[in-house]
C-alpha cells in the first residue's frame, strides 16, 4: 500500500482520488510478474475493506491477468515466420522477454543474426514488438498494429497524443485492411502513459 501511495504522489494524487487506470500504470512500474501478483492481491483486500468495489475488481483483474499470462511466445507474434522462431528457439530464445534481453543492443542483435541466420530486419521487428509488449494489454495483434503503423518504439509511443494514436492506427487499418481494431480512448490513454513511465530497455543503435 505504501508503494502504491508513493506512486500516486508522483501523479499528484491521493488514495481517495485513485482510479483503475492508476492501478494499471502502477502494475507496469512493478516490473516482474511475481511482484505484480503479490501487490495486487494485497491491494484487492485493501480496497474491499475500504468499500471500493471497482478498485478491488480492477486489482483482482490485473492479478488474474498475470496469473494466466506468461511472456508472449515469439511464434505467436503476428507476421513472424515459424522457421525464424524455431531458429531463435534453438538458441534458447522463446518468448518476448528473452528476445528483448538478447537483442536490446545493436552488438547483441548482430550476434543473433550471425548465430541464428535470421535476418537483421526480422530480429529488429521481434525486438521492437517484444519491447512494446511490456505495456499491459499489448499482445500479438496490438504489437503488430503499432509496429506496422509506424509507432514502433517505446519512445515514439510516449510522444503520442492518445487521440493521435487512435487516428494513426485507424487510418492504417482503413488503408491496409489490417485485421484488427484501433485502441479505445481509455486504452490509448493508458498505453501512452505506460510508455512514458516504463524504464527504457531498448538501445536502437
Rosetta constraint file for C-alpha pairs under 8 A:
AtomPair CA 1 CA 5 HARMONIC 6.16 0.50
AtomPair CA 1 CA 42 HARMONIC 7.75 0.50
AtomPair CA 1 CA 43 HARMONIC 6.65 0.50
AtomPair CA 2 CA 6 HARMONIC 6.08 0.50
AtomPair CA 3 CA 7 HARMONIC 6.19 0.50
AtomPair CA 4 CA 8 HARMONIC 6.15 0.50
AtomPair CA 4 CA 26 HARMONIC 6.97 0.50
AtomPair CA 5 CA 9 HARMONIC 6.28 0.50
AtomPair CA 5 CA 14 HARMONIC 6.88 0.50
AtomPair CA 5 CA 15 HARMONIC 6.58 0.50
AtomPair CA 6 CA 10 HARMONIC 6.80 0.50
AtomPair CA 7 CA 11 HARMONIC 6.86 0.50
AtomPair CA 7 CA 26 HARMONIC 6.87 0.50
AtomPair CA 8 CA 12 HARMONIC 6.29 0.50
AtomPair CA 8 CA 13 HARMONIC 5.02 0.50
AtomPair CA 8 CA 14 HARMONIC 5.94 0.50
AtomPair CA 8 CA 15 HARMONIC 7.28 0.50
AtomPair CA 8 CA 18 HARMONIC 7.43 0.50
AtomPair CA 8 CA 22 HARMONIC 7.57 0.50
AtomPair CA 9 CA 13 HARMONIC 5.41 0.50
AtomPair CA 9 CA 14 HARMONIC 6.59 0.50
AtomPair CA 13 CA 17 HARMONIC 6.03 0.50
AtomPair CA 13 CA 18 HARMONIC 6.65 0.50
AtomPair CA 14 CA 18 HARMONIC 6.23 0.50
AtomPair CA 18 CA 22 HARMONIC 6.28 0.50
AtomPair CA 18 CA 23 HARMONIC 7.99 0.50
AtomPair CA 19 CA 23 HARMONIC 6.98 0.50
AtomPair CA 19 CA 55 HARMONIC 7.05 0.50
AtomPair CA 20 CA 24 HARMONIC 6.63 0.50
AtomPair CA 20 CA 54 HARMONIC 7.56 0.50
AtomPair CA 20 CA 55 HARMONIC 5.80 0.50
AtomPair CA 20 CA 58 HARMONIC 5.98 0.50
AtomPair CA 20 CA 59 HARMONIC 7.97 0.50
AtomPair CA 21 CA 25 HARMONIC 6.26 0.50
AtomPair CA 21 CA 190 HARMONIC 6.72 0.50
AtomPair CA 22 CA 26 HARMONIC 6.00 0.50
AtomPair CA 23 CA 27 HARMONIC 6.11 0.50
AtomPair CA 23 CA 58 HARMONIC 7.42 0.50
AtomPair CA 23 CA 59 HARMONIC 6.82 0.50
AtomPair CA 24 CA 28 HARMONIC 6.45 0.50
AtomPair CA 24 CA 62 HARMONIC 7.20 0.50
AtomPair CA 24 CA 136 HARMONIC 7.41 0.50
AtomPair CA 24 CA 190 HARMONIC 7.90 0.50
AtomPair CA 25 CA 29 HARMONIC 6.52 0.50
AtomPair CA 25 CA 190 HARMONIC 7.31 0.50
AtomPair CA 25 CA 193 HARMONIC 7.52 0.50
AtomPair CA 25 CA 194 HARMONIC 5.86 0.50
AtomPair CA 25 CA 197 HARMONIC 7.99 0.50
AtomPair CA 26 CA 30 HARMONIC 6.48 0.50
AtomPair CA 27 CA 31 HARMONIC 7.31 0.50
AtomPair CA 27 CA 36 HARMONIC 5.78 0.50
AtomPair CA 27 CA 40 HARMONIC 7.97 0.50
AtomPair CA 27 CA 62 HARMONIC 7.82 0.50
AtomPair CA 28 CA 134 HARMONIC 7.78 0.50
AtomPair CA 28 CA 135 HARMONIC 6.84 0.50
AtomPair CA 28 CA 136 HARMONIC 6.62 0.50
AtomPair CA 28 CA 194 HARMONIC 6.90 0.50
AtomPair CA 28 CA 198 HARMONIC 6.81 0.50
AtomPair CA 29 CA 197 HARMONIC 7.20 0.50
AtomPair CA 29 CA 198 HARMONIC 6.24 0.50
AtomPair CA 30 CA 35 HARMONIC 6.35 0.50
AtomPair CA 30 CA 36 HARMONIC 6.07 0.50
AtomPair CA 31 CA 35 HARMONIC 7.24 0.50
AtomPair CA 31 CA 36 HARMONIC 7.33 0.50
AtomPair CA 32 CA 36 HARMONIC 6.50 0.50
AtomPair CA 33 CA 37 HARMONIC 6.08 0.50
AtomPair CA 33 CA 66 HARMONIC 6.09 0.50
AtomPair CA 34 CA 38 HARMONIC 6.24 0.50
AtomPair CA 35 CA 39 HARMONIC 5.93 0.50
AtomPair CA 36 CA 40 HARMONIC 5.91 0.50
AtomPair CA 36 CA 63 HARMONIC 6.73 0.50
AtomPair CA 36 CA 66 HARMONIC 7.49 0.50
AtomPair CA 37 CA 41 HARMONIC 6.08 0.50
AtomPair CA 37 CA 62 HARMONIC 7.96 0.50
AtomPair CA 37 CA 63 HARMONIC 4.90 0.50
AtomPair CA 37 CA 64 HARMONIC 7.84 0.50
AtomPair CA 37 CA 66 HARMONIC 6.52 0.50
AtomPair CA 37 CA 67 HARMONIC 7.09 0.50
AtomPair CA 38 CA 42 HARMONIC 6.51 0.50
AtomPair CA 38 CA 63 HARMONIC 7.97 0.50
AtomPair CA 39 CA 43 HARMONIC 6.20 0.50
AtomPair CA 40 CA 44 HARMONIC 5.90 0.50
AtomPair CA 40 CA 59 HARMONIC 5.15 0.50
AtomPair CA 40 CA 60 HARMONIC 6.59 0.50
AtomPair CA 40 CA 62 HARMONIC 7.12 0.50
AtomPair CA 40 CA 63 HARMONIC 5.66 0.50
AtomPair CA 41 CA 45 HARMONIC 6.78 0.50
AtomPair CA 41 CA 59 HARMONIC 7.10 0.50
AtomPair CA 41 CA 60 HARMONIC 6.77 0.50
AtomPair CA 41 CA 63 HARMONIC 6.75 0.50
AtomPair CA 42 CA 46 HARMONIC 6.32 0.50
AtomPair CA 43 CA 47 HARMONIC 6.13 0.50
AtomPair CA 43 CA 56 HARMONIC 7.13 0.50
AtomPair CA 43 CA 59 HARMONIC 6.43 0.50
AtomPair CA 44 CA 48 HARMONIC 6.23 0.50
AtomPair CA 44 CA 55 HARMONIC 7.31 0.50
AtomPair CA 44 CA 56 HARMONIC 4.41 0.50
AtomPair CA 44 CA 57 HARMONIC 7.08 0.50
AtomPair CA 44 CA 58 HARMONIC 7.90 0.50
AtomPair CA 44 CA 59 HARMONIC 5.20 0.50
AtomPair CA 44 CA 60 HARMONIC 5.93 0.50
AtomPair CA 45 CA 49 HARMONIC 6.13 0.50
AtomPair CA 45 CA 56 HARMONIC 6.92 0.50
AtomPair CA 46 CA 50 HARMONIC 6.12 0.50
AtomPair CA 46 CA 56 HARMONIC 7.69 0.50
AtomPair CA 47 CA 51 HARMONIC 6.03 0.50
AtomPair CA 47 CA 52 HARMONIC 5.12 0.50
AtomPair CA 47 CA 53 HARMONIC 6.70 0.50
AtomPair CA 47 CA 55 HARMONIC 6.16 0.50
AtomPair CA 47 CA 56 HARMONIC 5.02 0.50
AtomPair CA 48 CA 52 HARMONIC 5.82 0.50
AtomPair CA 48 CA 53 HARMONIC 5.95 0.50
AtomPair CA 48 CA 56 HARMONIC 5.67 0.50
AtomPair CA 52 CA 56 HARMONIC 6.29 0.50
AtomPair CA 53 CA 57 HARMONIC 6.02 0.50
AtomPair CA 54 CA 58 HARMONIC 6.23 0.50
AtomPair CA 55 CA 59 HARMONIC 6.20 0.50
AtomPair CA 56 CA 60 HARMONIC 6.22 0.50
AtomPair CA 57 CA 61 HARMONIC 6.02 0.50
AtomPair CA 58 CA 62 HARMONIC 6.20 0.50
AtomPair CA 59 CA 63 HARMONIC 6.20 0.50
AtomPair CA 60 CA 64 HARMONIC 6.06 0.50
AtomPair CA 61 CA 65 HARMONIC 6.22 0.50
AtomPair CA 62 CA 66 HARMONIC 6.63 0.50
AtomPair CA 63 CA 67 HARMONIC 6.24 0.50
AtomPair CA 64 CA 68 HARMONIC 6.22 0.50
AtomPair CA 65 CA 69 HARMONIC 5.83 0.50
AtomPair CA 66 CA 70 HARMONIC 7.03 0.50
AtomPair CA 71 CA 95 HARMONIC 5.88 0.50
AtomPair CA 71 CA 96 HARMONIC 5.80 0.50
AtomPair CA 71 CA 97 HARMONIC 6.10 0.50
AtomPair CA 72 CA 76 HARMONIC 6.92 0.50
AtomPair CA 72 CA 77 HARMONIC 7.67 0.50
AtomPair CA 72 CA 95 HARMONIC 5.39 0.50
AtomPair CA 72 CA 96 HARMONIC 5.47 0.50
AtomPair CA 72 CA 97 HARMONIC 7.87 0.50
AtomPair CA 72 CA 133 HARMONIC 8.00 0.50
AtomPair CA 72 CA 139 HARMONIC 7.28 0.50
AtomPair CA 72 CA 140 HARMONIC 7.74 0.50
AtomPair CA 73 CA 77 HARMONIC 7.08 0.50
AtomPair CA 73 CA 94 HARMONIC 5.82 0.50
AtomPair CA 73 CA 95 HARMONIC 4.10 0.50
AtomPair CA 73 CA 96 HARMONIC 6.20 0.50
AtomPair CA 74 CA 80 HARMONIC 7.69 0.50
AtomPair CA 74 CA 85 HARMONIC 6.10 0.50
AtomPair CA 74 CA 94 HARMONIC 5.90 0.50
AtomPair CA 74 CA 95 HARMONIC 5.01 0.50
AtomPair CA 74 CA 96 HARMONIC 6.09 0.50
AtomPair CA 74 CA 99 HARMONIC 7.98 0.50
AtomPair CA 74 CA 126 HARMONIC 7.48 0.50
AtomPair CA 75 CA 80 HARMONIC 6.50 0.50
AtomPair CA 75 CA 81 HARMONIC 7.49 0.50
AtomPair CA 75 CA 82 HARMONIC 5.91 0.50
AtomPair CA 75 CA 85 HARMONIC 5.46 0.50
AtomPair CA 75 CA 86 HARMONIC 7.99 0.50
AtomPair CA 75 CA 94 HARMONIC 7.97 0.50
AtomPair CA 76 CA 80 HARMONIC 7.81 0.50
AtomPair CA 76 CA 140 HARMONIC 6.58 0.50
AtomPair CA 77 CA 139 HARMONIC 7.98 0.50
AtomPair CA 77 CA 140 HARMONIC 4.81 0.50
AtomPair CA 77 CA 141 HARMONIC 7.57 0.50
AtomPair CA 77 CA 143 HARMONIC 7.87 0.50
AtomPair CA 77 CA 144 HARMONIC 7.43 0.50
AtomPair CA 78 CA 140 HARMONIC 5.85 0.50
AtomPair CA 78 CA 141 HARMONIC 6.53 0.50
AtomPair CA 78 CA 144 HARMONIC 6.14 0.50
AtomPair CA 79 CA 144 HARMONIC 7.74 0.50
AtomPair CA 80 CA 84 HARMONIC 7.22 0.50
AtomPair CA 80 CA 85 HARMONIC 7.22 0.50
AtomPair CA 80 CA 122 HARMONIC 7.91 0.50
AtomPair CA 81 CA 85 HARMONIC 6.49 0.50
AtomPair CA 82 CA 86 HARMONIC 6.11 0.50
AtomPair CA 83 CA 87 HARMONIC 6.26 0.50
AtomPair CA 84 CA 88 HARMONIC 6.44 0.50
AtomPair CA 84 CA 118 HARMONIC 5.94 0.50
AtomPair CA 85 CA 89 HARMONIC 6.08 0.50
AtomPair CA 85 CA 94 HARMONIC 7.53 0.50
AtomPair CA 86 CA 90 HARMONIC 6.20 0.50
AtomPair CA 87 CA 91 HARMONIC 7.00 0.50
AtomPair CA 87 CA 116 HARMONIC 5.63 0.50
AtomPair CA 87 CA 117 HARMONIC 7.51 0.50
AtomPair CA 87 CA 118 HARMONIC 7.33 0.50
AtomPair CA 88 CA 92 HARMONIC 6.63 0.50
AtomPair CA 88 CA 93 HARMONIC 5.29 0.50
AtomPair CA 88 CA 94 HARMONIC 6.88 0.50
AtomPair CA 88 CA 116 HARMONIC 6.09 0.50
AtomPair CA 88 CA 118 HARMONIC 7.92 0.50
AtomPair CA 89 CA 93 HARMONIC 4.78 0.50
AtomPair CA 89 CA 94 HARMONIC 5.01 0.50
AtomPair CA 91 CA 116 HARMONIC 7.39 0.50
AtomPair CA 93 CA 98 HARMONIC 5.45 0.50
AtomPair CA 93 CA 99 HARMONIC 5.95 0.50
AtomPair CA 93 CA 102 HARMONIC 7.72 0.50
AtomPair CA 94 CA 98 HARMONIC 6.62 0.50
AtomPair CA 94 CA 99 HARMONIC 7.32 0.50
AtomPair CA 95 CA 99 HARMONIC 6.15 0.50
AtomPair CA 96 CA 100 HARMONIC 6.13 0.50
AtomPair CA 96 CA 126 HARMONIC 7.80 0.50
AtomPair CA 96 CA 127 HARMONIC 7.63 0.50
AtomPair CA 96 CA 129 HARMONIC 7.86 0.50
AtomPair CA 96 CA 130 HARMONIC 4.57 0.50
AtomPair CA 96 CA 131 HARMONIC 7.61 0.50
AtomPair CA 96 CA 133 HARMONIC 7.50 0.50
AtomPair CA 97 CA 101 HARMONIC 6.26 0.50
AtomPair CA 97 CA 130 HARMONIC 6.69 0.50
AtomPair CA 98 CA 102 HARMONIC 5.99 0.50
AtomPair CA 99 CA 103 HARMONIC 5.90 0.50
AtomPair CA 99 CA 104 HARMONIC 7.97 0.50
AtomPair CA 99 CA 126 HARMONIC 7.12 0.50
AtomPair CA 99 CA 127 HARMONIC 6.02 0.50
AtomPair CA 99 CA 130 HARMONIC 6.69 0.50
AtomPair CA 100 CA 104 HARMONIC 5.30 0.50
AtomPair CA 100 CA 127 HARMONIC 5.33 0.50
AtomPair CA 100 CA 128 HARMONIC 8.00 0.50
AtomPair CA 100 CA 130 HARMONIC 5.92 0.50
AtomPair CA 100 CA 131 HARMONIC 6.32 0.50
AtomPair CA 100 CA 202 HARMONIC 7.42 0.50
AtomPair CA 102 CA 108 HARMONIC 6.33 0.50
AtomPair CA 102 CA 109 HARMONIC 7.41 0.50
AtomPair CA 102 CA 112 HARMONIC 7.86 0.50
AtomPair CA 103 CA 108 HARMONIC 5.12 0.50
AtomPair CA 103 CA 109 HARMONIC 4.74 0.50
AtomPair CA 103 CA 112 HARMONIC 7.34 0.50
AtomPair CA 103 CA 123 HARMONIC 7.60 0.50
AtomPair CA 103 CA 127 HARMONIC 6.25 0.50
AtomPair CA 104 CA 108 HARMONIC 6.79 0.50
AtomPair CA 104 CA 109 HARMONIC 7.20 0.50
AtomPair CA 104 CA 127 HARMONIC 6.96 0.50
AtomPair CA 104 CA 201 HARMONIC 6.74 0.50
AtomPair CA 104 CA 202 HARMONIC 4.71 0.50
AtomPair CA 104 CA 203 HARMONIC 5.68 0.50
AtomPair CA 104 CA 204 HARMONIC 7.67 0.50
AtomPair CA 105 CA 109 HARMONIC 6.27 0.50
AtomPair CA 105 CA 202 HARMONIC 6.60 0.50
AtomPair CA 105 CA 203 HARMONIC 4.97 0.50
AtomPair CA 105 CA 204 HARMONIC 6.66 0.50
AtomPair CA 105 CA 205 HARMONIC 6.50 0.50
AtomPair CA 106 CA 110 HARMONIC 6.09 0.50
AtomPair CA 106 CA 203 HARMONIC 7.10 0.50
AtomPair CA 106 CA 204 HARMONIC 6.81 0.50
AtomPair CA 106 CA 205 HARMONIC 5.25 0.50
AtomPair CA 107 CA 111 HARMONIC 6.24 0.50
AtomPair CA 108 CA 112 HARMONIC 6.29 0.50
AtomPair CA 109 CA 113 HARMONIC 6.28 0.50
AtomPair CA 109 CA 120 HARMONIC 7.22 0.50
AtomPair CA 109 CA 123 HARMONIC 6.85 0.50
AtomPair CA 109 CA 124 HARMONIC 7.67 0.50
AtomPair CA 110 CA 114 HARMONIC 6.46 0.50
AtomPair CA 110 CA 120 HARMONIC 7.23 0.50
AtomPair CA 111 CA 115 HARMONIC 6.14 0.50
AtomPair CA 112 CA 116 HARMONIC 5.67 0.50
AtomPair CA 112 CA 117 HARMONIC 7.70 0.50
AtomPair CA 112 CA 118 HARMONIC 7.57 0.50
AtomPair CA 112 CA 123 HARMONIC 7.77 0.50
AtomPair CA 113 CA 117 HARMONIC 5.34 0.50
AtomPair CA 113 CA 118 HARMONIC 5.36 0.50
AtomPair CA 113 CA 119 HARMONIC 5.93 0.50
AtomPair CA 113 CA 120 HARMONIC 5.90 0.50
AtomPair CA 113 CA 123 HARMONIC 7.36 0.50
AtomPair CA 114 CA 118 HARMONIC 7.88 0.50
AtomPair CA 118 CA 122 HARMONIC 6.67 0.50
AtomPair CA 118 CA 123 HARMONIC 6.77 0.50
AtomPair CA 119 CA 123 HARMONIC 6.30 0.50
AtomPair CA 120 CA 124 HARMONIC 6.08 0.50
AtomPair CA 121 CA 125 HARMONIC 6.25 0.50
AtomPair CA 122 CA 126 HARMONIC 6.18 0.50
AtomPair CA 123 CA 127 HARMONIC 6.15 0.50
AtomPair CA 124 CA 128 HARMONIC 6.09 0.50
AtomPair CA 125 CA 129 HARMONIC 6.16 0.50
AtomPair CA 125 CA 147 HARMONIC 7.79 0.50
AtomPair CA 126 CA 130 HARMONIC 5.94 0.50
AtomPair CA 127 CA 131 HARMONIC 6.10 0.50
AtomPair CA 128 CA 132 HARMONIC 6.27 0.50
AtomPair CA 128 CA 147 HARMONIC 7.45 0.50
AtomPair CA 128 CA 152 HARMONIC 6.32 0.50
AtomPair CA 128 CA 153 HARMONIC 6.16 0.50
AtomPair CA 129 CA 133 HARMONIC 6.06 0.50
AtomPair CA 129 CA 143 HARMONIC 5.25 0.50
AtomPair CA 129 CA 144 HARMONIC 6.82 0.50
AtomPair CA 129 CA 147 HARMONIC 6.79 0.50
AtomPair CA 129 CA 152 HARMONIC 7.48 0.50
AtomPair CA 130 CA 134 HARMONIC 6.99 0.50
AtomPair CA 130 CA 143 HARMONIC 7.87 0.50
AtomPair CA 131 CA 153 HARMONIC 7.56 0.50
AtomPair CA 131 CA 154 HARMONIC 7.16 0.50
AtomPair CA 131 CA 201 HARMONIC 7.77 0.50
AtomPair CA 131 CA 202 HARMONIC 7.14 0.50
AtomPair CA 132 CA 138 HARMONIC 6.86 0.50
AtomPair CA 132 CA 143 HARMONIC 6.16 0.50
AtomPair CA 132 CA 152 HARMONIC 7.75 0.50
AtomPair CA 132 CA 153 HARMONIC 6.88 0.50
AtomPair CA 132 CA 154 HARMONIC 6.25 0.50
AtomPair CA 133 CA 137 HARMONIC 7.67 0.50
AtomPair CA 133 CA 138 HARMONIC 4.95 0.50
AtomPair CA 133 CA 139 HARMONIC 5.79 0.50
AtomPair CA 133 CA 143 HARMONIC 6.26 0.50
AtomPair CA 134 CA 138 HARMONIC 7.22 0.50
AtomPair CA 135 CA 191 HARMONIC 6.66 0.50
AtomPair CA 135 CA 194 HARMONIC 6.34 0.50
AtomPair CA 135 CA 195 HARMONIC 6.95 0.50
AtomPair CA 136 CA 191 HARMONIC 7.85 0.50
AtomPair CA 138 CA 142 HARMONIC 5.28 0.50
AtomPair CA 138 CA 143 HARMONIC 5.89 0.50
AtomPair CA 139 CA 143 HARMONIC 5.78 0.50
AtomPair CA 140 CA 144 HARMONIC 6.35 0.50
AtomPair CA 141 CA 145 HARMONIC 6.08 0.50
AtomPair CA 141 CA 180 HARMONIC 6.94 0.50
AtomPair CA 142 CA 146 HARMONIC 6.08 0.50
AtomPair CA 143 CA 147 HARMONIC 6.12 0.50
AtomPair CA 144 CA 148 HARMONIC 5.95 0.50
AtomPair CA 145 CA 149 HARMONIC 5.99 0.50
AtomPair CA 145 CA 169 HARMONIC 7.17 0.50
AtomPair CA 145 CA 178 HARMONIC 7.84 0.50
AtomPair CA 145 CA 180 HARMONIC 7.74 0.50
AtomPair CA 146 CA 150 HARMONIC 6.38 0.50
AtomPair CA 146 CA 151 HARMONIC 5.01 0.50
AtomPair CA 146 CA 152 HARMONIC 5.87 0.50
AtomPair CA 146 CA 169 HARMONIC 7.22 0.50
AtomPair CA 147 CA 151 HARMONIC 5.50 0.50
AtomPair CA 147 CA 152 HARMONIC 4.12 0.50
AtomPair CA 147 CA 153 HARMONIC 7.65 0.50
AtomPair CA 148 CA 152 HARMONIC 7.17 0.50
AtomPair CA 149 CA 168 HARMONIC 7.01 0.50
AtomPair CA 149 CA 169 HARMONIC 6.15 0.50
AtomPair CA 149 CA 172 HARMONIC 5.86 0.50
AtomPair CA 151 CA 156 HARMONIC 5.74 0.50
AtomPair CA 151 CA 157 HARMONIC 5.93 0.50
AtomPair CA 152 CA 156 HARMONIC 6.89 0.50
AtomPair CA 152 CA 157 HARMONIC 7.59 0.50
AtomPair CA 153 CA 157 HARMONIC 6.35 0.50
AtomPair CA 154 CA 158 HARMONIC 6.10 0.50
AtomPair CA 154 CA 195 HARMONIC 5.67 0.50
AtomPair CA 154 CA 196 HARMONIC 7.90 0.50
AtomPair CA 154 CA 200 HARMONIC 7.63 0.50
AtomPair CA 155 CA 159 HARMONIC 6.44 0.50
AtomPair CA 155 CA 195 HARMONIC 7.23 0.50
AtomPair CA 155 CA 196 HARMONIC 7.68 0.50
AtomPair CA 156 CA 160 HARMONIC 6.53 0.50
AtomPair CA 157 CA 191 HARMONIC 7.82 0.50
AtomPair CA 157 CA 192 HARMONIC 5.84 0.50
AtomPair CA 157 CA 195 HARMONIC 6.08 0.50
AtomPair CA 157 CA 196 HARMONIC 7.89 0.50
AtomPair CA 158 CA 192 HARMONIC 5.26 0.50
AtomPair CA 158 CA 193 HARMONIC 6.86 0.50
AtomPair CA 158 CA 194 HARMONIC 7.81 0.50
AtomPair CA 158 CA 195 HARMONIC 4.86 0.50
AtomPair CA 158 CA 196 HARMONIC 4.73 0.50
AtomPair CA 159 CA 192 HARMONIC 7.60 0.50
AtomPair CA 159 CA 196 HARMONIC 7.88 0.50
AtomPair CA 160 CA 164 HARMONIC 6.34 0.50
AtomPair CA 160 CA 165 HARMONIC 6.15 0.50
AtomPair CA 160 CA 192 HARMONIC 6.54 0.50
AtomPair CA 161 CA 165 HARMONIC 6.21 0.50
AtomPair CA 161 CA 192 HARMONIC 7.31 0.50
AtomPair CA 162 CA 166 HARMONIC 6.43 0.50
AtomPair CA 162 CA 185 HARMONIC 6.99 0.50
AtomPair CA 162 CA 188 HARMONIC 5.00 0.50
AtomPair CA 162 CA 189 HARMONIC 5.17 0.50
AtomPair CA 162 CA 192 HARMONIC 6.47 0.50
AtomPair CA 163 CA 167 HARMONIC 6.21 0.50
AtomPair CA 163 CA 185 HARMONIC 7.24 0.50
AtomPair CA 163 CA 188 HARMONIC 7.44 0.50
AtomPair CA 164 CA 168 HARMONIC 5.95 0.50
AtomPair CA 165 CA 169 HARMONIC 6.17 0.50
AtomPair CA 165 CA 183 HARMONIC 7.93 0.50
AtomPair CA 165 CA 188 HARMONIC 6.60 0.50
AtomPair CA 166 CA 170 HARMONIC 5.90 0.50
AtomPair CA 166 CA 182 HARMONIC 5.89 0.50
AtomPair CA 166 CA 183 HARMONIC 6.05 0.50
AtomPair CA 166 CA 184 HARMONIC 7.36 0.50
AtomPair CA 166 CA 185 HARMONIC 7.38 0.50
AtomPair CA 166 CA 188 HARMONIC 6.80 0.50
AtomPair CA 167 CA 171 HARMONIC 6.09 0.50
AtomPair CA 168 CA 172 HARMONIC 6.22 0.50
AtomPair CA 169 CA 173 HARMONIC 6.12 0.50
AtomPair CA 169 CA 182 HARMONIC 5.56 0.50
AtomPair CA 169 CA 183 HARMONIC 7.93 0.50
AtomPair CA 170 CA 174 HARMONIC 6.13 0.50
AtomPair CA 170 CA 181 HARMONIC 7.38 0.50
AtomPair CA 170 CA 182 HARMONIC 5.48 0.50
AtomPair CA 171 CA 175 HARMONIC 6.05 0.50
AtomPair CA 172 CA 176 HARMONIC 5.95 0.50
AtomPair CA 172 CA 177 HARMONIC 7.85 0.50
AtomPair CA 172 CA 178 HARMONIC 7.44 0.50
AtomPair CA 173 CA 177 HARMONIC 5.16 0.50
AtomPair CA 173 CA 178 HARMONIC 4.81 0.50
AtomPair CA 173 CA 179 HARMONIC 7.46 0.50
AtomPair CA 173 CA 180 HARMONIC 7.25 0.50
AtomPair CA 173 CA 181 HARMONIC 7.28 0.50
AtomPair CA 173 CA 182 HARMONIC 7.70 0.50
AtomPair CA 174 CA 178 HARMONIC 7.48 0.50
AtomPair CA 183 CA 187 HARMONIC 5.60 0.50
AtomPair CA 183 CA 188 HARMONIC 5.57 0.50
AtomPair CA 184 CA 188 HARMONIC 5.97 0.50
AtomPair CA 185 CA 189 HARMONIC 6.20 0.50
AtomPair CA 186 CA 190 HARMONIC 6.26 0.50
AtomPair CA 187 CA 191 HARMONIC 5.97 0.50
AtomPair CA 188 CA 192 HARMONIC 6.20 0.50
AtomPair CA 189 CA 193 HARMONIC 6.20 0.50
AtomPair CA 190 CA 194 HARMONIC 5.95 0.50
AtomPair CA 191 CA 195 HARMONIC 6.20 0.50
AtomPair CA 192 CA 196 HARMONIC 6.44 0.50
AtomPair CA 193 CA 197 HARMONIC 6.46 0.50
AtomPair CA 194 CA 198 HARMONIC 5.97 0.50
